[in-house]
Amino acid sequence: QVQLVESGGGLAQSGGSLRLSCAASGSLFRLFAMGWFRQAPGKQRELVAEIISDGSTNYADSVKGRFTISRDIAKNTVFLQMNSLKPEDTAVYYCNARARSGVIQDYWGQGTQVTVSS
């Protein structure tokens, strides 16, 4: 089992910045990726950014150039730095960890609200 604890988020003005953190604990040796998803009201959950075990990263087109995902391996923590925020970034952000053990298993944090006012 993997436990994910998120922090950060809150309210920001358009053009502002926020930083999310996600600390992982538990059985981490099978993890191969961590990332952030978001879900706005009435919409499907979507990938925002992910970082793979080799350090490579992937971003949604809508956040490229504005958001940066990074990690502190020693602390098993992933960060999402969100700059130039837009009202359409408003959503609940979920930390995700993916493990491979025969099948791929997803673990989720509890979610943190990000609200961007215009």
MORA-V611213 format. One record per pair of residues at least 12 apart in sequence whose C-alpha atoms are under 10 Angstrom apart, sorted by the first residue. I is the first residue (numbers start at 1). J is the second residue. If there is no record, write none. Layout:
# MORA-V611213
((I & J) (I & J))
This chain:
# MORA-V611213
((1 & 25) (1 & 26) (1 & 27) (1 & 28) (1 & 99) (1 & 105) (1 & 107) (2 & 24) (2 & 25) (2 & 26) (2 & 27) (2 & 28) (2 & 29) (2 & 30) (2 & 31) (2 & 97) (2 & 98) (2 & 99) (2 & 106) (2 & 107) (2 & 108) (2 & 109) (3 & 22) (3 & 23) (3 & 24) (3 & 25) (3 & 26) (3 & 27) (3 & 28) (3 & 96) (3 & 97) (3 & 107) (3 & 108) (3 & 109) (3 & 110) (4 & 21) (4 & 22) (4 & 23) (4 & 24) (4 & 25) (4 & 26) (4 & 76) (4 & 77) (4 & 94) (4 & 95) (4 & 96) (4 & 97) (4 & 107) (4 & 108) (4 & 109) (4 & 110) (4 & 111) (5 & 21) (5 & 22) (5 & 23) (5 & 24) (5 & 25) (5 & 77) (5 & 94) (5 & 95) (5 & 108) (5 & 109) (5 & 110) (5 & 111) (5 & 112) (6 & 20) (6 & 21) (6 & 22) (6 & 23) (6 & 24) (6 & 77) (6 & 78) (6 & 79) (6 & 93) (6 & 94) (6 & 95) (6 & 108) (6 & 109) (6 & 110) (6 & 111) (6 & 112) (7 & 19) (7 & 20) (7 & 21) (7 & 22) (7 & 23) (7 & 79) (7 & 95) (7 & 109) (7 & 110) (7 & 111) (7 & 112) (7 & 113) (8 & 20) (8 & 21) (8 & 22) (8 & 79) (8 & 80) (8 & 112) (8 & 113) (8 & 114) (9 & 21) (9 & 80) (9 & 82) (9 & 92) (9 & 93) (9 & 111) (9 & 112) (9 & 113) (9 & 114) (9 & 115) (10 & 90) (10 & 92) (10 & 112) (10 & 113) (10 & 114) (10 & 115) (10 & 116) (11 & 90) (11 & 113) (11 & 114) (11 & 115) (11 & 116) (11 & 117) (12 & 85) (12 & 86) (12 & 87) (12 & 90) (12 & 114) (12 & 115) (12 & 116) (12 & 117) (12 & 118) (13 & 84) (13 & 85) (13 & 86) (13 & 87) (13 & 115) (13 & 116) (13 & 117) (13 & 118) (14 & 83) (14 & 84) (14 & 85) (14 & 86) (14 & 87) (14 & 88) (14 & 89) (14 & 115) (14 & 116) (14 & 117) (14 & 118) (15 & 82) (15 & 83) (15 & 84) (15 & 85) (15 & 86) (15 & 87) (15 & 116) (15 & 117) (15 & 118) (16 & 82) (16 & 83) (16 & 84) (16 & 85) (16 & 86) (16 & 116) (16 & 117) (17 & 66) (17 & 67) (17 & 81) (17 & 82) (17 & 83) (17 & 84) (17 & 85) (17 & 86) (17 & 116) (18 & 67) (18 & 80) (18 & 81) (18 & 82) (18 & 83) (18 & 84) (18 & 85) (18 & 114) (18 & 116) (19 & 67) (19 & 68) (19 & 69) (19 & 79) (19 & 80) (19 & 81) (19 & 82) (19 & 83) (19 & 114) (20 & 36) (20 & 69) (20 & 78) (20 & 79) (20 & 80) (20 & 81) (20 & 82) (20 & 93) (20 & 94) (20 & 95) (20 & 112) (20 & 114) (21 & 36) (21 & 69) (21 & 70) (21 & 71) (21 & 77) (21 & 78) (21 & 79) (21 & 80) (21 & 81) (21 & 95) (22 & 34) (22 & 35) (22 & 36) (22 & 71) (22 & 76) (22 & 77) (22 & 78) (22 & 79) (22 & 80) (22 & 94) (22 & 95) (22 & 96) (22 & 97) (22 & 109) (23 & 71) (23 & 72) (23 & 75) (23 & 76) (23 & 77) (23 & 78) (23 & 79) (23 & 95) (23 & 109) (24 & 75) (24 & 76) (24 & 77) (24 & 78) (24 & 95) (24 & 96) (24 & 97) (24 & 107) (24 & 109) (25 & 75) (25 & 76) (25 & 77) (27 & 99) (28 & 76) (28 & 97) (28 & 98) (28 & 99) (29 & 99) (29 & 100) (30 & 97) (30 & 98) (30 & 99) (30 & 100) (30 & 101) (30 & 104) (30 & 105) (31 & 52) (31 & 53) (31 & 97) (31 & 98) (31 & 99) (31 & 100) (31 & 101) (31 & 104) (31 & 105) (31 & 106) (31 & 107) (32 & 51) (32 & 52) (32 & 53) (32 & 54) (32 & 97) (32 & 98) (32 & 99) (32 & 100) (32 & 104) (33 & 50) (33 & 51) (33 & 52) (33 & 53) (33 & 54) (33 & 55) (33 & 56) (33 & 57) (33 & 96) (33 & 97) (33 & 98) (33 & 99) (33 & 100) (33 & 106) (34 & 49) (34 & 50) (34 & 51) (34 & 52) (34 & 53) (34 & 57) (34 & 69) (34 & 70) (34 & 71) (34 & 76) (34 & 77) (34 & 78) (34 & 79) (34 & 95) (34 & 96) (34 & 97) (34 & 98) (34 & 99) (34 & 106) (34 & 107) (34 & 108) (35 & 47) (35 & 48) (35 & 49) (35 & 50) (35 & 51) (35 & 52) (35 & 57) (35 & 58) (35 & 59) (35 & 69) (35 & 70) (35 & 71) (35 & 78) (35 & 79) (35 & 80) (35 & 94) (35 & 95) (35 & 96) (35 & 97) (35 & 98) (35 & 108) (36 & 48) (36 & 49) (36 & 50) (36 & 51) (36 & 59) (36 & 69) (36 & 78) (36 & 79) (36 & 80) (36 & 93) (36 & 94) (36 & 95) (36 & 96) (36 & 97) (36 & 108) (36 & 109) (36 & 111) (37 & 49) (37 & 50) (37 & 60) (37 & 91) (37 & 92) (37 & 93) (37 & 94) (37 & 95) (37 & 96) (37 & 108) (37 & 111) (38 & 89) (38 & 90) (38 & 91) (38 & 92) (38 & 93) (38 & 94) (38 & 95) (38 & 111) (38 & 112) (38 & 113) (38 & 114) (39 & 89) (39 & 90) (39 & 91) (39 & 92) (39 & 93) (39 & 94) (39 & 111) (39 & 113) (40 & 88) (40 & 89) (40 & 90) (40 & 91) (40 & 92) (40 & 93) (40 & 113) (40 & 114) (41 & 90) (41 & 91) (41 & 92) (43 & 91) (45 & 91) (45 & 92) (45 & 93) (45 & 94) (46 & 60) (46 & 93) (46 & 94) (47 & 59) (47 & 60) (47 & 93) (47 & 94) (47 & 96) (48 & 60) (48 & 61) (48 & 62) (48 & 63) (48 & 64) (48 & 67) (48 & 68) (48 & 69) (48 & 80) (48 & 89) (48 & 93) (48 & 94) (49 & 61) (49 & 63) (49 & 64) (49 & 67) (49 & 68) (49 & 69) (49 & 70) (49 & 80) (49 & 95) (49 & 96) (50 & 68) (50 & 69) (50 & 70) (50 & 78) (50 & 80) (50 & 95) (50 & 96) (50 & 97) (51 & 69) (51 & 70) (51 & 71) (51 & 78) (51 & 79) (51 & 97) (52 & 97) (52 & 98) (53 & 73) (55 & 70) (55 & 71) (56 & 70) (57 & 69) (57 & 70) (62 & 88) (62 & 89) (63 & 82) (63 & 83) (63 & 84) (63 & 85) (63 & 86) (63 & 89) (65 & 82) (65 & 83) (65 & 84) (66 & 81) (66 & 82) (66 & 83) (66 & 84) (66 & 85) (66 & 86) (67 & 80) (67 & 81) (67 & 82) (67 & 83) (67 & 84) (67 & 85) (68 & 80) (68 & 81) (68 & 82) (68 & 83) (69 & 81) (69 & 82) (78 & 95) (78 & 96) (78 & 97) (79 & 95) (80 & 95) (85 & 114) (85 & 115) (85 & 116) (85 & 117) (85 & 118) (86 & 115) (86 & 116) (86 & 117) (86 & 118) (87 & 114) (87 & 115) (87 & 116) (87 & 117) (87 & 118) (88 & 115) (88 & 116) (88 & 117) (88 & 118) (89 & 114) (89 & 115) (89 & 116) (89 & 117) (90 & 113) (90 & 114) (90 & 115) (90 & 116) (90 & 117) (91 & 111) (91 & 112) (91 & 113) (91 & 114) (91 & 115) (91 & 116) (92 & 110) (92 & 111) (92 & 112) (92 & 113) (92 & 114) (92 & 115) (93 & 109) (93 & 110) (93 & 111) (93 & 112) (93 & 113) (93 & 114) (94 & 107) (94 & 108) (94 & 109) (94 & 110) (94 & 111) (94 & 112) (94 & 113) (95 & 107) (95 & 108) (95 & 109) (95 & 110) (95 & 111) (95 & 112) (96 & 108) (96 & 109) (96 & 110) (96 & 111) (97 & 109))
